[in-house]
Structures are given as structure tokens and as C-alpha cells.
């Protein structure tokens, strides 16, 4: 179950990045950079040591916030990922 949820998150994150990427000079990082970061962090989260889950999850969640700020979120998919991400406990398999 954990891998299914995280795989779905990865798919949505990557798809959103490709659909909505648009560089804007006022953003601290580009949409492409924000998307790459959140994708990398999701991969790390999928393989994390249980003792490090909360920290890695929080880092991934912040990357999603950054991606939303850089890329926009016209359909609300990134915000849904942020809202549904519970970093307080490791998801069951």
C-alpha cells in the first residue's frame, strides 16, 4: 500500500511538472528544478530507513510546497498530495 501511494504521488508530481513547468525570473527556483527536487525526494522517501521517515517526509512535503509555488497548481493535485501526506507515521505496506 505504501509503495502504491508513493508511486501515485511520484506519477502525479512528475506529470504536473511536465504539464505546468514554466520558468519565471521572480521565482527562487524554476519549475523544472522544483519538480526534479520533489521527484528525487519522493524516490528517497520510498527507500528511507524507518527512523528517518519523519525527517525525509517533511523535506519532501516542503519540496511539494516549493513545486506548487514555482509551477502553480491549477487543478489542485499538488495541494492534494501535500494535504494527504502524513509525516507523523510510516505508511503501512
Gaussian input, Z-matrix of N, CA and C with variables (Angstrom, degrees):
# hf/3-21g

backbone

0 1
 N
 C     1     B1
 C     2     B2     1     A1
 N     3     B3     2     A2     1     D1
 C     4     B4     3     A3     2     D2
 C     5     B5     4     A4     3     D3
 N     6     B6     5     A5     4     D4
 C     7     B7     6     A6     5     D5
 C     8     B8     7     A7     6     D6
 N     9     B9     8     A8     7     D7
 C    10    B10     9     A9     8     D8
 C    11    B11    10    A10     9     D9
 N    12    B12    11    A11    10    D10
 C    13    B13    12    A12    11    D11
 C    14    B14    13    A13    12    D12
 N    15    B15    14    A14    13    D13
 C    16    B16    15    A15    14    D14
 C    17    B17    16    A16    15    D15
 N    18    B18    17    A17    16    D16
 C    19    B19    18    A18    17    D17
 C    20    B20    19    A19    18    D18
 N    21    B21    20    A20    19    D19
 C    22    B22    21    A21    20    D20
 C    23    B23    22    A22    21    D21
 N    24    B24    23    A23    22    D22
 C    25    B25    24    A24    23    D23
 C    26    B26    25    A25    24    D24
 N    27    B27    26    A26    25    D25
 C    28    B28    27    A27    26    D26
 C    29    B29    28    A28    27    D27
 N    30    B30    29    A29    28    D28
 C    31    B31    30    A30    29    D29
 C    32    B32    31    A31    30    D30
 N    33    B33    32    A32    31    D31
 C    34    B34    33    A33    32    D32
 C    35    B35    34    A34    33    D33
 N    36    B36    35    A35    34    D34
 C    37    B37    36    A36    35    D35
 C    38    B38    37    A37    36    D36
 N    39    B39    38    A38    37    D37
 C    40    B40    39    A39    38    D38
 C    41    B41    40    A40    39    D39
 N    42    B42    41    A41    40    D40
 C    43    B43    42    A42    41    D41
 C    44    B44    43    A43    42    D42
 N    45    B45    44    A44    43    D43
 C    46    B46    45    A45    44    D44
 C    47    B47    46    A46    45    D45
 N    48    B48    47    A47    46    D46
 C    49    B49    48    A48    47    D47
 C    50    B50    49    A49    48    D48
 N    51    B51    50    A50    49    D49
 C    52    B52    51    A51    50    D50
 C    53    B53    52    A52    51    D51
 N    54    B54    53    A53    52    D52
 C    55    B55    54    A54    53    D53
 C    56    B56    55    A55    54    D54
 N    57    B57    56    A56    55    D55
 C    58    B58    57    A57    56    D56
 C    59    B59    58    A58    57    D57
 N    60    B60    59    A59    58    D58
 C    61    B61    60    A60    59    D59
 C    62    B62    61    A61    60    D60
 N    63    B63    62    A62    61    D61
 C    64    B64    63    A63    62    D62
 C    65    B65    64    A64    63    D63
 N    66    B66    65    A65    64    D64
 C    67    B67    66    A66    65    D65
 C    68    B68    67    A67    66    D66
 N    69    B69    68    A68    67    D67
 C    70    B70    69    A69    68    D68
 C    71    B71    70    A70    69    D69
 N    72    B72    71    A71    70    D70
 C    73    B73    72    A72    71    D71
 C    74    B74    73    A73    72    D72
 N    75    B75    74    A74    73    D73
 C    76    B76    75    A75    74    D74
 C    77    B77    76    A76    75    D75
 N    78    B78    77    A77    76    D76
 C    79    B79    78    A78    77    D77
 C    80    B80    79    A79    78    D78
 N    81    B81    80    A80    79    D79
 C    82    B82    81    A81    80    D80
 C    83    B83    82    A82    81    D81
 N    84    B84    83    A83    82    D82
 C    85    B85    84    A84    83    D83
 C    86    B86    85    A85    84    D84
 N    87    B87    86    A86    85    D85
 C    88    B88    87    A87    86    D86
 C    89    B89    88    A88    87    D87
 N    90    B90    89    A89    88    D88
 C    91    B91    90    A90    89    D89
 C    92    B92    91    A91    90    D90
 N    93    B93    92    A92    91    D91
 C    94    B94    93    A93    92    D92
 C    95    B95    94    A94    93    D93
 N    96    B96    95    A95    94    D94
 C    97    B97    96    A96    95    D95
 C    98    B98    97    A97    96    D96
 N    99    B99    98    A98    97    D97
 C   100   B100    99    A99    98    D98
 C   101   B101   100   A100    99    D99
 N   102   B102   101   A101   100   D100
 C   103   B103   102   A102   101   D101
 C   104   B104   103   A103   102   D102
 N   105   B105   104   A104   103   D103
 C   106   B106   105   A105   104   D104
 C   107   B107   106   A106   105   D105
 N   108   B108   107   A107   106   D106
 C   109   B109   108   A108   107   D107
 C   110   B110   109   A109   108   D108
 N   111   B111   110   A110   109   D109
 C   112   B112   111   A111   110   D110
 C   113   B113   112   A112   111   D111
 N   114   B114   113   A113   112   D112
 C   115   B115   114   A114   113   D113
 C   116   B116   115   A115   114   D114
 N   117   B117   116   A116   115   D115
 C   118   B118   117   A117   116   D116
 C   119   B119   118   A118   117   D117
 N   120   B120   119   A119   118   D118
 C   121   B121   120   A120   119   D119
 C   122   B122   121   A121   120   D120
 N   123   B123   122   A122   121   D121
 C   124   B124   123   A123   122   D122
 C   125   B125   124   A124   123   D123
 N   126   B126   125   A125   124   D124
 C   127   B127   126   A126   125   D125
 C   128   B128   127   A127   126   D126
 N   129   B129   128   A128   127   D127
 C   130   B130   129   A129   128   D128
 C   131   B131   130   A130   129   D129
 N   132   B132   131   A131   130   D130
 C   133   B133   132   A132   131   D131
 C   134   B134   133   A133   132   D132
 N   135   B135   134   A134   133   D133
 C   136   B136   135   A135   134   D134
 C   137   B137   136   A136   135   D135
 N   138   B138   137   A137   136   D136
 C   139   B139   138   A138   137   D137
 C   140   B140   139   A139   138   D138
 N   141   B141   140   A140   139   D139
 C   142   B142   141   A141   140   D140
 C   143   B143   142   A142   141   D141
 N   144   B144   143   A143   142   D142
 C   145   B145   144   A144   143   D143
 C   146   B146   145   A145   144   D144
 N   147   B147   146   A146   145   D145
 C   148   B148   147   A147   146   D146
 C   149   B149   148   A148   147   D147
 N   150   B150   149   A149   148   D148
 C   151   B151   150   A150   149   D149
 C   152   B152   151   A151   150   D150
 N   153   B153   152   A152   151   D151
 C   154   B154   153   A153   152   D152
 C   155   B155   154   A154   153   D153
 N   156   B156   155   A155   154   D154
 C   157   B157   156   A156   155   D155
 C   158   B158   157   A157   156   D156
 N   159   B159   158   A158   157   D157
 C   160   B160   159   A159   158   D158
 C   161   B161   160   A160   159   D159
 N   162   B162   161   A161   160   D160
 C   163   B163   162   A162   161   D161
 C   164   B164   163   A163   162   D162
 N   165   B165   164   A164   163   D163
 C   166   B166   165   A165   164   D164
 C   167   B167   166   A166   165   D165
 N   168   B168   167   A167   166   D166
 C   169   B169   168   A168   167   D167
 C   170   B170   169   A169   168   D168
 N   171   B171   170   A170   169   D169
 C   172   B172   171   A171   170   D170
 C   173   B173   172   A172   171   D171
 N   174   B174   173   A173   172   D172
 C   175   B175   174   A174   173   D173
 C   176   B176   175   A175   174   D174
 N   177   B177   176   A176   175   D175
 C   178   B178   177   A177   176   D176
 C   179   B179   178   A178   177   D177
 N   180   B180   179   A179   178   D178
 C   181   B181   180   A180   179   D179
 C   182   B182   181   A181   180   D180
 N   183   B183   182   A182   181   D181
 C   184   B184   183   A183   182   D182
 C   185   B185   184   A184   183   D183
 N   186   B186   185   A185   184   D184
 C   187   B187   186   A186   185   D185
 C   188   B188   187   A187   186   D186
 N   189   B189   188   A188   187   D187
 C   190   B190   189   A189   188   D188
 C   191   B191   190   A190   189   D189
 N   192   B192   191   A191   190   D190
 C   193   B193   192   A192   191   D191
 C   194   B194   193   A193   192   D192
 N   195   B195   194   A194   193   D193
 C   196   B196   195   A195   194   D194
 C   197   B197   196   A196   195   D195
 N   198   B198   197   A197   196   D196
 C   199   B199   198   A198   197   D197
 C   200   B200   199   A199   198   D198
 N   201   B201   200   A200   199   D199
 C   202   B202   201   A201   200   D200
 C   203   B203   202   A202   201   D201
 N   204   B204   203   A203   202   D202
 C   205   B205   204   A204   203   D203
 C   206   B206   205   A205   204   D204
 N   207   B207   206   A206   205   D205
 C   208   B208   207   A207   206   D206
 C   209   B209   208   A208   207   D207
 N   210   B210   209   A209   208   D208
 C   211   B211   210   A210   209   D209
 C   212   B212   211   A211   210   D210
 N   213   B213   212   A212   211   D211
 C   214   B214   213   A213   212   D212
 C   215   B215   214   A214   213   D213
 N   216   B216   215   A215   214   D214
 C   217   B217   216   A216   215   D215
 C   218   B218   217   A217   216   D216
 N   219   B219   218   A218   217   D217
 C   220   B220   219   A219   218   D218
 C   221   B221   220   A220   219   D219
 N   222   B222   221   A221   220   D220
 C   223   B223   222   A222   221   D221
 C   224   B224   223   A223   222   D222
 N   225   B225   224   A224   223   D223
 C   226   B226   225   A225   224   D224
 C   227   B227   226   A226   225   D225
 N   228   B228   227   A227   226   D226
 C   229   B229   228   A228   227   D227
 C   230   B230   229   A229   228   D228
 N   231   B231   230   A230   229   D229
 C   232   B232   231   A231   230   D230
 C   233   B233   232   A232   231   D231
 N   234   B234   233   A233   232   D232
 C   235   B235   234   A234   233   D233
 C   236   B236   235   A235   234   D234
 N   237   B237   236   A236   235   D235
 C   238   B238   237   A237   236   D236
 C   239   B239   238   A238   237   D237
 N   240   B240   239   A239   238   D238
 C   241   B241   240   A240   239   D239
 C   242   B242   241   A241   240   D240
 N   243   B243   242   A242   241   D241
 C   244   B244   243   A243   242   D242
 C   245   B245   244   A244   243   D243
 N   246   B246   245   A245   244   D244
 C   247   B247   246   A246   245   D245
 C   248   B248   247   A247   246   D246
 N   249   B249   248   A248   247   D247
 C   250   B250   249   A249   248   D248
 C   251   B251   250   A250   249   D249
 N   252   B252   251   A251   250   D250
 C   253   B253   252   A252   251   D251
 C   254   B254   253   A253   252   D252
 N   255   B255   254   A254   253   D253
 C   256   B256   255   A255   254   D254
 C   257   B257   256   A256   255   D255
 N   258   B258   257   A257   256   D256
 C   259   B259   258   A258   257   D257
 C   260   B260   259   A259   258   D258
 N   261   B261   260   A260   259   D259
 C   262   B262   261   A261   260   D260
 C   263   B263   262   A262   261   D261
 N   264   B264   263   A263   262   D262
 C   265   B265   264   A264   263   D263
 C   266   B266   265   A265   264   D264
 N   267   B267   266   A266   265   D265
 C   268   B268   267   A267   266   D266
 C   269   B269   268   A268   267   D267
 N   270   B270   269   A269   268   D268
 C   271   B271   270   A270   269   D269
 C   272   B272   271   A271   270   D270
 N   273   B273   272   A272   271   D271
 C   274   B274   273   A273   272   D272
 C   275   B275   274   A274   273   D273
 N   276   B276   275   A275   274   D274
 C   277   B277   276   A276   275   D275
 C   278   B278   277   A277   276   D276

   B1=1.4345
   B2=1.5251
   B3=1.3592
   B4=1.4632
   B5=1.5199
   B6=1.3301
   B7=1.4624
   B8=1.5214
   B9=1.3273
   B10=1.4585
   B11=1.5182
   B12=1.3381
   B13=1.4617
   B14=1.5193
   B15=1.3246
   B16=1.4599
   B17=1.5205
   B18=1.3384
   B19=1.4648
   B20=1.5181
   B21=1.3302
   B22=1.4553
   B23=1.5207
   B24=1.3367
   B25=1.4627
   B26=1.5185
   B27=1.3319
   B28=1.4585
   B29=1.5132
   B30=1.3250
   B31=1.4590
   B32=1.5148
   B33=1.3244
   B34=1.4599
   B35=1.5237
   B36=1.3239
   B37=1.4610
   B38=1.5222
   B39=1.3128
   B40=1.4649
   B41=1.5271
   B42=1.3241
   B43=1.4606
   B44=1.5217
   B45=1.3131
   B46=1.4621
   B47=1.5185
   B48=1.3021
   B49=1.4562
   B50=1.5111
   B51=1.3203
   B52=1.4571
   B53=1.5212
   B54=1.3129
   B55=1.4581
   B56=1.5177
   B57=1.3486
   B58=1.4517
   B59=1.5195
   B60=1.3125
   B61=1.4598
   B62=1.5142
   B63=1.2968
   B64=1.4455
   B65=1.5128
   B66=1.2865
   B67=1.4557
   B68=1.5247
   B69=1.3197
   B70=1.4538
   B71=1.5175
   B72=1.3178
   B73=1.4624
   B74=1.5219
   B75=1.3356
   B76=1.4547
   B77=1.5275
   B78=1.3124
   B79=1.4589
   B80=1.5214
   B81=1.3337
   B82=1.4680
   B83=1.5299
   B84=1.3234
   B85=1.4665
   B86=1.5213
   B87=1.3078
   B88=1.4595
   B89=1.5233
   B90=1.2947
   B91=1.4648
   B92=1.5238
   B93=1.3223
   B94=1.4636
   B95=1.5306
   B96=1.3364
   B97=1.4658
   B98=1.5256
   B99=1.3193
   B100=1.4644
   B101=1.5219
   B102=1.3160
   B103=1.4660
   B104=1.5203
   B105=1.3121
   B106=1.4650
   B107=1.5238
   B108=1.3125
   B109=1.4593
   B110=1.5228
   B111=1.3234
   B112=1.4604
   B113=1.5272
   B114=1.3214
   B115=1.4686
   B116=1.5237
   B117=1.3261
   B118=1.4672
   B119=1.5192
   B120=1.3216
   B121=1.4658
   B122=1.5215
   B123=1.3281
   B124=1.4617
   B125=1.5214
   B126=1.3211
   B127=1.4622
   B128=1.5262
   B129=1.3237
   B130=1.4634
   B131=1.5237
   B132=1.3178
   B133=1.4588
   B134=1.5251
   B135=1.3155
   B136=1.4572
   B137=1.5279
   B138=1.3242
   B139=1.4602
   B140=1.5199
   B141=1.3171
   B142=1.4606
   B143=1.5297
   B144=1.3286
   B145=1.4531
   B146=1.5320
   B147=1.3282
   B148=1.4731
   B149=1.5354
   B150=1.3178
   B151=1.4656
   B152=1.5274
   B153=1.3119
   B154=1.4621
   B155=1.5222
   B156=1.3428
   B157=1.4614
   B158=1.5313
   B159=1.3343
   B160=1.4670
   B161=1.5255
   B162=1.3137
   B163=1.4622
   B164=1.5245
   B165=1.3243
   B166=1.4728
   B167=1.5285
   B168=1.3230
   B169=1.4585
   B170=1.5270
   B171=1.3193
   B172=1.4585
   B173=1.5265
   B174=1.3214
   B175=1.4641
   B176=1.5259
   B177=1.3335
   B178=1.4588
   B179=1.5359
   B180=1.3258
   B181=1.4634
   B182=1.5314
   B183=1.3329
   B184=1.4611
   B185=1.5302
   B186=1.3155
   B187=1.4671
   B188=1.5252
   B189=1.3274
   B190=1.4655
   B191=1.5323
   B192=1.3378
   B193=1.4620
   B194=1.5309
   B195=1.3309
   B196=1.4662
   B197=1.5243
   B198=1.3370
   B199=1.4604
   B200=1.5274
   B201=1.3104
   B202=1.4663
   B203=1.5266
   B204=1.3280
   B205=1.4596
   B206=1.5266
   B207=1.3208
   B208=1.4651
   B209=1.5253
   B210=1.3324
   B211=1.4609
   B212=1.5236
   B213=1.3237
   B214=1.4582
   B215=1.5251
   B216=1.3005
   B217=1.4677
   B218=1.5213
   B219=1.3211
   B220=1.4565
   B221=1.5232
   B222=1.3272
   B223=1.4676
   B224=1.5327
   B225=1.3187
   B226=1.4588
   B227=1.5129
   B228=1.3295
   B229=1.4686
   B230=1.5282
   B231=1.3214
   B232=1.4668
   B233=1.5267
   B234=1.3233
   B235=1.4622
   B236=1.5239
   B237=1.3159
   B238=1.4656
   B239=1.5173
   B240=1.3308
   B241=1.4652
   B242=1.5247
   B243=1.3257
   B244=1.4690
   B245=1.5261
   B246=1.3204
   B247=1.4629
   B248=1.5290
   B249=1.3256
   B250=1.4625
   B251=1.5269
   B252=1.3035
   B253=1.4508
   B254=1.5232
   B255=1.3343
   B256=1.4624
   B257=1.5260
   B258=1.3029
   B259=1.4656
   B260=1.5289
   B261=1.3126
   B262=1.4674
   B263=1.5184
   B264=1.3300
   B265=1.4592
   B266=1.5253
   B267=1.3124
   B268=1.4629
   B269=1.5270
   B270=1.3333
   B271=1.4580
   B272=1.5214
   B273=1.3141
   B274=1.4695
   B275=1.5236
   B276=1.3019
   B277=1.4780
   B278=1.4998
   A1=110.84
   A2=116.23
   A3=120.36
   A4=110.59
   A5=116.67
   A6=119.24
   A7=111.03
   A8=117.83
   A9=120.77
   A10=110.41
   A11=116.87
   A12=120.74
   A13=110.46
   A14=116.47
   A15=119.69
   A16=111.26
   A17=117.97
   A18=120.50
   A19=110.83
   A20=115.88
   A21=120.02
   A22=109.99
   A23=116.74
   A24=120.80
   A25=110.84
   A26=116.35
   A27=120.75
   A28=110.59
   A29=116.97
   A30=120.57
   A31=111.65
   A32=115.97
   A33=120.07
   A34=110.50
   A35=116.05
   A36=120.64
   A37=111.21
   A38=116.74
   A39=120.84
   A40=110.33
   A41=116.82
   A42=119.94
   A43=111.16
   A44=116.49
   A45=120.24
   A46=110.19
   A47=116.12
   A48=120.04
   A49=112.24
   A50=116.85
   A51=119.67
   A52=112.00
   A53=117.12
   A54=120.71
   A55=111.41
   A56=116.31
   A57=118.45
   A58=115.06
   A59=118.16
   A60=118.85
   A61=111.00
   A62=113.33
   A63=120.70
   A64=106.95
   A65=117.35
   A66=120.08
   A67=109.68
   A68=114.95
   A69=121.64
   A70=106.67
   A71=117.41
   A72=121.70
   A73=113.69
   A74=118.65
   A75=119.86
   A76=112.33
   A77=118.67
   A78=122.26
   A79=109.99
   A80=116.80
   A81=119.39
   A82=112.53
   A83=117.25
   A84=121.10
   A85=108.03
   A86=115.55
   A87=119.49
   A88=110.15
   A89=115.24
   A90=120.87
   A91=110.06
   A92=116.71
   A93=120.25
   A94=111.35
   A95=116.12
   A96=119.88
   A97=111.28
   A98=117.21
   A99=121.49
   A100=110.90
   A101=116.58
   A102=120.95
   A103=110.76
   A104=117.06
   A105=120.77
   A106=110.80
   A107=116.48
   A108=120.78
   A109=111.04
   A110=117.80
   A111=120.11
   A112=111.26
   A113=117.36
   A114=120.78
   A115=110.79
   A116=116.95
   A117=121.47
   A118=110.93
   A119=116.46
   A120=120.06
   A121=111.85
   A122=117.99
   A123=120.03
   A124=110.33
   A125=117.17
   A126=120.97
   A127=110.41
   A128=116.51
   A129=120.34
   A130=111.08
   A131=117.25
   A132=121.56
   A133=111.13
   A134=116.91
   A135=120.98
   A136=111.97
   A137=117.60
   A138=121.84
   A139=112.82
   A140=117.11
   A141=121.38
   A142=112.24
   A143=114.00
   A144=121.71
   A145=106.56
   A146=118.92
   A147=120.31
   A148=114.07
   A149=117.53
   A150=120.38
   A151=112.31
   A152=117.29
   A153=121.98
   A154=113.10
   A155=117.13
   A156=120.66
   A157=112.92
   A158=117.38
   A159=120.60
   A160=111.46
   A161=116.83
   A162=121.22
   A163=111.52
   A164=116.82
   A165=120.78
   A166=110.74
   A167=115.98
   A168=120.47
   A169=110.23
   A170=116.99
   A171=120.89
   A172=111.02
   A173=116.49
   A174=120.70
   A175=110.34
   A176=116.71
   A177=120.99
   A178=110.62
   A179=116.21
   A180=120.69
   A181=110.55
   A182=117.12
   A183=120.55
   A184=110.53
   A185=116.98
   A186=120.43
   A187=110.56
   A188=116.80
   A189=120.03
   A190=110.95
   A191=116.80
   A192=121.06
   A193=109.51
   A194=116.21
   A195=120.57
   A196=111.40
   A197=115.89
   A198=120.15
   A199=110.10
   A200=116.33
   A201=120.76
   A202=110.32
   A203=116.61
   A204=120.75
   A205=111.78
   A206=116.93
   A207=120.88
   A208=113.45
   A209=116.17
   A210=120.15
   A211=114.03
   A212=116.08
   A213=118.98
   A214=108.97
   A215=116.00
   A216=121.31
   A217=108.77
   A218=115.49
   A219=120.76
   A220=114.05
   A221=117.35
   A222=119.09
   A223=112.71
   A224=117.92
   A225=121.63
   A226=115.93
   A227=117.91
   A228=120.78
   A229=112.60
   A230=117.35
   A231=119.72
   A232=109.58
   A233=117.14
   A234=119.78
   A235=110.75
   A236=117.40
   A237=120.78
   A238=110.20
   A239=117.44
   A240=120.54
   A241=110.76
   A242=116.51
   A243=121.04
   A244=109.82
   A245=116.52
   A246=121.30
   A247=112.68
   A248=116.90
   A249=120.56
   A250=113.52
   A251=117.89
   A252=121.57
   A253=110.00
   A254=115.77
   A255=122.11
   A256=108.42
   A257=115.79
   A258=120.09
   A259=112.93
   A260=116.36
   A261=119.22
   A262=113.42
   A263=116.90
   A264=118.93
   A265=110.30
   A266=115.16
   A267=121.33
   A268=108.47
   A269=118.29
   A270=120.48
   A271=111.28
   A272=116.03
   A273=121.11
   A274=109.49
   A275=116.12
   A276=120.36
   A277=111.19
   D1=-44.45
   D2=179.46
   D3=-58.11
   D4=-45.98
   D5=-178.50
   D6=-66.70
   D7=-33.83
   D8=178.65
   D9=-65.12
   D10=-46.57
   D11=-179.96
   D12=-63.91
   D13=-45.93
   D14=-178.82
   D15=-67.83
   D16=-35.78
   D17=177.09
   D18=-65.56
   D19=-40.25
   D20=177.18
   D21=-63.33
   D22=-41.87
   D23=177.66
   D24=-59.89
   D25=-43.64
   D26=179.36
   D27=-61.78
   D28=-46.01
   D29=-179.15
   D30=-61.07
   D31=-44.29
   D32=179.92
   D33=-66.11
   D34=-43.41
   D35=-178.62
   D36=-60.91
   D37=-46.74
   D38=-179.56
   D39=-66.32
   D40=-43.57
   D41=-179.52
   D42=-62.06
   D43=-43.22
   D44=179.14
   D45=-62.56
   D46=-41.84
   D47=179.82
   D48=-60.77
   D49=-43.30
   D50=-179.56
   D51=-71.70
   D52=-34.10
   D53=-177.77
   D54=-75.40
   D55=-42.98
   D56=-169.58
   D57=-107.65
   D58=5.83
   D59=-177.91
   D60=-64.03
   D61=129.88
   D62=175.61
   D63=-157.31
   D64=120.22
   D65=-177.64
   D66=-75.86
   D67=140.40
   D68=179.19
   D69=-138.02
   D70=125.78
   D71=-175.16
   D72=-61.08
   D73=-23.02
   D74=-178.63
   D75=-79.55
   D76=-16.03
   D77=179.47
   D78=-79.68
   D79=139.57
   D80=179.63
   D81=-64.79
   D82=-32.14
   D83=174.45
   D84=-132.68
   D85=153.64
   D86=-179.17
   D87=-76.61
   D88=163.16
   D89=176.68
   D90=-59.02
   D91=-42.62
   D92=-179.72
   D93=-61.83
   D94=-41.74
   D95=178.48
   D96=-66.24
   D97=-42.38
   D98=179.76
   D99=-64.42
   D100=-41.10
   D101=179.23
   D102=-66.73
   D103=-43.68
   D104=178.13
   D105=-61.51
   D106=-40.75
   D107=179.74
   D108=-63.98
   D109=-48.48
   D110=-179.07
   D111=-65.30
   D112=-35.33
   D113=177.66
   D114=-65.59
   D115=-44.85
   D116=178.25
   D117=-62.53
   D118=-44.57
   D119=-178.49
   D120=-67.58
   D121=-33.46
   D122=176.08
   D123=-65.20
   D124=-41.84
   D125=177.50
   D126=-60.50
   D127=-43.41
   D128=177.10
   D129=-62.93
   D130=-39.41
   D131=-179.65
   D132=-64.13
   D133=-35.74
   D134=-179.99
   D135=-66.05
   D136=-23.19
   D137=-176.42
   D138=-116.26
   D139=18.60
   D140=-172.56
   D141=-76.32
   D142=149.48
   D143=170.69
   D144=-66.83
   D145=134.93
   D146=-178.53
   D147=-52.53
   D148=-32.49
   D149=179.35
   D150=-67.48
   D151=-22.47
   D152=-178.05
   D153=-102.10
   D154=2.60
   D155=-173.10
   D156=-57.60
   D157=-50.38
   D158=-175.21
   D159=-58.88
   D160=-43.60
   D161=-179.51
   D162=-66.35
   D163=-47.75
   D164=-179.91
   D165=-64.80
   D166=-38.03
   D167=179.38
   D168=-63.70
   D169=-44.45
   D170=179.04
   D171=-62.61
   D172=-38.07
   D173=178.13
   D174=-66.24
   D175=-42.41
   D176=177.76
   D177=-63.99
   D178=-41.79
   D179=179.59
   D180=-60.85
   D181=-41.90
   D182=177.80
   D183=-65.71
   D184=-36.24
   D185=177.22
   D186=-62.92
   D187=-37.63
   D188=176.41
   D189=-65.59
   D190=-39.76
   D191=176.37
   D192=-60.83
   D193=-43.85
   D194=178.20
   D195=-64.04
   D196=-40.19
   D197=178.90
   D198=-63.41
   D199=-42.70
   D200=178.77
   D201=-61.27
   D202=-43.38
   D203=-179.83
   D204=-66.17
   D205=-38.12
   D206=-177.05
   D207=-81.35
   D208=-35.49
   D209=-172.85
   D210=-103.52
   D211=-20.05
   D212=-170.88
   D213=86.62
   D214=173.77
   D215=-176.95
   D216=-156.47
   D217=60.47
   D218=-172.42
   D219=-60.24
   D220=-30.01
   D221=-179.47
   D222=-101.14
   D223=1.12
   D224=176.54
   D225=77.95
   D226=7.89
   D227=-176.07
   D228=-67.00
   D229=-39.51
   D230=179.66
   D231=-67.63
   D232=-43.46
   D233=179.12
   D234=-62.17
   D235=-36.30
   D236=176.94
   D237=-62.21
   D238=-43.86
   D239=176.97
   D240=-60.49
   D241=-43.71
   D242=179.67
   D243=-61.59
   D244=-48.03
   D245=-177.26
   D246=-64.13
   D247=-34.97
   D248=-176.03
   D249=-88.66
   D250=-6.55
   D251=-178.61
   D252=-82.98
   D253=113.06
   D254=-179.57
   D255=-104.85
   D256=107.03
   D257=-177.32
   D258=-88.97
   D259=0.86
   D260=-177.94
   D261=-82.07
   D262=-18.61
   D263=179.28
   D264=-147.84
   D265=148.27
   D266=-179.60
   D267=-73.76
   D268=127.33
   D269=178.48
   D270=-61.57
   D271=145.78
   D272=177.35
   D273=-72.15
   D274=151.56
   D275=177.02
   D276=-69.94

